[in-house]
Amino acid sequence: MMTTAEADRSWIFLDHTADIRMEVHGKTMEGLFSNAARGLTSLLASQCTGDADTEIAVNLKGGDYEEVLVDWLREILFQNQARDFVLLEPHITRLSETGIEARLNGRPVQPGDERPDREVKGVTYHGLSIEATDDGYRARIVFDI
């Protein structure tokens, strides 16, 4: 049974045989990308709170929205793994089929942060889809664990 807090999220995790599959919703494409970032962050460091004291500029190019989404999430994963960075709030300033410009506001991982039981190793193209819905957009994406 889904709790009220889970029902209020803009992403859910779906059954998958070996990896983690996420479905994300957004009223706009920017909202979809922001919610995808928050969903990934919930896998990387759950229960993270506090104030952002670090800002990372992101400028990525791609050939279509799917490619930009994968690159966006890979960048967030890279910042977490390579720099122990926890995303608290994404700020997208420009998004198109050919790229994204954004700021990742967050902070370094702290000793009290809960780390996940499973490590996310990568963001894949397997089963990737972005589609328009009556309420905006929906994406499905698989994370390699």
Disulfide bonds with the S-S distance in Angstrom:
none
